[in-house]
């Protein structure tokens, strides 16, 4: 695999099956490679072969990234190579066999009071509701599932994060990553991002909360999957929805579609990106619950349902109870952010 033409079929295979591609580059001295070659029990090659492969190897990780590899790892020493372990990513299918009943909750955007009210209505026990982190216990046999977008635009961004993090940690909830959460994560990692759509308020709250809190949020968000496959594959939760061929797939394309949707390249009359209408084309058996695009009222489109009913924009916070297919909502206390496009 030291030649680009030998790597190309591997990249094509990964793309065909929507799988991530990873290249591991061993930048080790030729003499070390020759010594390791002589220790092989199966097939030992001549030193000239090692020299030739060393000369043909990519000169930098930039070359491999340019070829299209999603992840490039460079090991610079024997010590690094010996200590290396394959990195793990949060798998969408980690909870595939998790059966039971789920309460899938729409986009929060810092609306913590409405979240606590909705949880109470659905039978969750909320202790010390006025504290920074109320203790929340799920009804027996039920689990909350968040569709992402915990922060931005609303009044209680840090508190909302703390509640979600505590529920996930205790086992009362599962969650996927939303596009706002992804942007917050990148900002906390030091990446250049456009501070817009309420992110400035979230960052101000986190700056006031201190570096330890920022580190906890960064670690939490970095561990979240792009989507979840639950109940043996009968329930899929993705922030922006997900076509059937990407269910359970852990790849950059699946992640992009799950978080952002599939832009058509067009803009609507409000200047917003037009996304492909995957829901009307969906013919899968799994129920797909999503959010991302605020609407006035949740409604089924085939086996899919968007439950982002614009709480932060003065609408409501909605949950879908599964498998009952029952919708539960609480009205927003007020309009926290005026939407660009009316609900």
Number of C-alpha atoms within 10 A of each C-alpha: 13 14 11 14 9 10 15 15 11 15 18 14 13 16 16 9 12 17 18 18 18 17 17 14 19 18 18 15 12 16 12 11 17 18 11 11 17 13 10 10 7 6 8 13 11 10 15 10 12 16 14 12 14 18 12 13 15 18 12 12 17 12 13 21 14 9 13 17 20 16 13 17 15 15 16 13 14 15 9 12 16 9 9 11 8 7 6 7 11 15 19 23 20 13 15 18 12 15 16 13 17 23 26 23 28 31 30 31 28 25 25 23 16 21 24 19 17 21 22 14 12 17 13 20 17 16 12 11 14 9 9 12 18 18 15 22 19 21 14 11 10 20 25 25 24 27 32 31 25 29 29 26 24 22 20 20 25 25 21 24 22 19 20 26 19 17 23 18 12 14 12 20 22 23 25 24 27 29 20 21 24 19 18 25 20 16 17 18 14 9 11 10 12 10 13 10 11 16 21 15 19 21 20 12 17 19 13 12 12 10 11 11 15 20 13 13 20 19 14 15 20 17 14 21 22 31 34 30 25 23 19 14 19 15 22 25 29 32 34 28 28 28 18 17 11 17 23 21 22 20 19 16 16 22 21 15 20 28 29 18 24 19 13 11 9 11 12 10 8 9 10 11 14 15 17 14 13 16 18 11 12 17 13 14 13 20 20 28 27 28 27 26 17 22 19 15 15 18 12 13 13 15 16 25 19 26 31 29 28 29 31 29 21 19 23 27 25 28 31 23 20 19 14 10 13 10 16 17 25 18 16 20 14 12 14 18 18 11 14 10 12 11 14
